[in-house]
Amino acid sequence: MTTTSTDANDTSGATVPLETLTDEELAILAGDEGIVVSPFLASADPSERRVVLRTAYRGLLARGLVDPPTPEARAAAVEARAVDGDRATVELMVRQDVLSMVTLREAARLVVAAARTTVAGQDFWYAHVVDDVVLLEEVSADGLHRFALDRTAALPDLVEAAVVHPEAGDGEGEELAWQPTNATDPTPPEPIVARLGASLVRCDLVVRHVGDEHPPMLGLFSGPGGSWSMRSEHGSREPVVVRPVTADALRDEVRRLVTERLAQATVTVDGVPRGGQQS
């Protein structure tokens, strides 16, 4: 039997799976700008973009996620195009649960972003925080976005589970000074590859809140063979220091980063309280 708790601080078994959307479908519903990657759409030839988006729109219609625009909306779009001489947008009726999901995604006051790399490939994980609710988004390399809903109180647990190998061991040895080939190179230092082998999980973790353009990045390497961490600042060209740590220390570092950044996101930004209770 499944029970549902009404305690806002209860973090057990609260994750609720939602819809799965493609890069192209999200581009239609919410645009394709922002912190979340669109792997498939980014790799599409610009000359094919219109066809790709049209096909995605037909898919949304077929799945019942949107209703076709009304004649009035079509007429308004045609009139706008005639006036502006450019592309015009048309309003769509979006299914309520999908609209709520997209709205939460756009309203987040804090976003946790993680790029995860294993021998099997790379994927991306996001947590969009809106008050006491967090929208989870897992993006595959082929551009599928799987959404789920949970409670903000569970965020440290959720992030830890997403970025640290479940069987992570304790790191050993000396600190390593490491200079990545480029900002997007997922290859870890050779000594870590040798220790962790095929079980390696590398994760680049950023927690960004409203008004914070250059948050620090926490780099994690974990597996049964050990755990290592590193921190780097945006735009820095200095070599980063990779430190061996215990698995517990690595998990604590992740949880502390999330907790601290979540607290910072409650501070007033541009005169508007973010998070917490408003009187």
C-alpha positions, -999 to 999 in steps of 0.1 A, spaced: 0 0 0 13 35 -9 8 63 15 12 100 9 26 122 37 14 158 42 46 167 62 65 193 42 97 181 58 92 144 49 115 136 20 108 99 15 93 85 -16 81 119 -29 94 119 -65 65 119 -90 74 111 -127 59 136 -152 60 140 -190 90 133 -213 96 159 -240 122 163 -268 145 192 -274 123 203 -303 90 200 -283 105 222 -255 117 247 -281 81 251 -292 66 252 -257 92 273 -239 119 284 -264 154 270 -265 173 296 -245 184 292 -209 207 271 -188 193 237 -200 212 220 -229 194 208 -261 219 182 -274 199 171 -305 186 205 -315 221 220 -311 235 195 -335 208 199 -361 217 217 -393 203 252 -393 187 246 -427 168 217 -412 156 235 -381 122 246 -395 114 210 -406 125 196 -372 103 221 -353 73 215 -376 76 177 -371 78 183 -333 47 205 -334 28 177 -352 39 153 -325 26 176 -298 -7 177 -315 -8 139 -320 -1 133 -284 -27 157 -272 -2 179 -254 -14 210 -273 -45 220 -292 -42 237 -326 -45 275 -326 -80 290 -329 -89 308 -362 -86 341 -343 -51 333 -332 -41 323 -367 -55 355 -381 -36 376 -355 -4 359 -363 -8 365 -401 -16 402 -394 15 405 -372 37 390 -399 23 414 -424 31 443 -402 65 432 -389 77 414 -420 92 387 -398 83 355 -381 52 358 -359 42 336 -329 8 321 -324 -8 312 -291 -14 275 -284 -36 258 -259 -12 236 -239 -25 207 -217 -27 219 -181 -1 195 -166 24 203 -193 18 240 -190 23 238 -152 56 219 -157 69 245 -182 58 273 -159 77 258 -130 108 254 -151 107 291 -161 100 304 -126 129 287 -108 147 309 -84 176 284 -82 188 258 -106 211 229 -99 229 218 -131 251 187 -134 269 173 -164 276 136 -158 301 116 -178 307 78 -177 322 53 -201 287 49 -215 285 85 -225 273 119 -211 239 131 -198 227 162 -179 207 166 -147 188 197 -135 168 206 -105 146 238 -108 136 251 -74 103 271 -69 95 277 -33 89 242 -17 87 223 -50 116 212 -72 112 202 -108 137 175 -119 149 173 -155 172 146 -168 185 152 -204 199 123 -224 226 128 -251 199 124 -278 178 152 -264 151 135 -244 140 155 -213 125 134 -186 107 154 -159 97 146 -123 85 165 -93 97 164 -57 100 186 -26 127 212 -21 133 197 14 147 166 -4 171 186 -27 204 177 -9 195 140 -11 184 143 -47 216 160 -58 239 136 -39 222 106 -55 225 122 -89 262 132 -89 280 107 -66 287 70 -76 264 49 -53 294 27 -44 320 55 -41 351 46 -22 377 67 -4 403 85 -24 440 82 -17 473 97 -27 485 133 -34 467 163 -47 469 167 -85 473 200 -104 453 196 -135 447 218 -166 418 206 -187 424 208 -225 393 230 -228 362 240 -208 341 212 -223 367 184 -222 352 156 -200 384 136 -197 396 134 -161 433 134 -150 451 102 -161 459 89 -125 421 91 -117 413 72 -149 438 45 -139 423 42 -104 386 42 -113 386 26 -148 353 18 -163 334 26 -131 343 63 -132 316 88 -128 327 124 -135 302 152 -126 306 190 -131 281 206 -107 269 242 -106 242 257 -84 230 290 -98 205 313 -82 188 345 -94 213 373 -100 243 350 -99 260 350 -133 293 333 -124 288 306 -97 317 284 -87 318 249 -102 324 217 -81 340 189 -100 336 153 -87 352 120 -97 339 89 -79 337 52 -82 345 21 -60 382 29 -65 380 63 -48 367 98 -47 382 132 -57 369 167 -58 379 200 -73 366 236 -74 371 261 -102 359 297 -108 343 309 -140 368 322 -165 399 311 -146 427 298 -166 447 286 -137 452 248 -132 427 233 -108 437 212 -78 421 178 -76 420 165 -40 415 129 -29 387 127 -3 367 101 15 333 92 0 315 106 30 335 139 27 325 141 -10 289 136 -2 291 162 26 307 187 2 279 182 -23 252 186 3 269 217 19 271 234 -15 234 228 -22 223 239 12 244 271 12 233 281 -23 197 274 -15 200 297 16 216 324 -6 187 322 -30 163 333 -3 180 366 0 163 396 -15 172 401 -51 164 435 -67 141 442 -38 120 411 -42 121 384 -16 131 350 -31 120 319 -13 108 318 23 75 333 35 63 367 25 41 388 48 
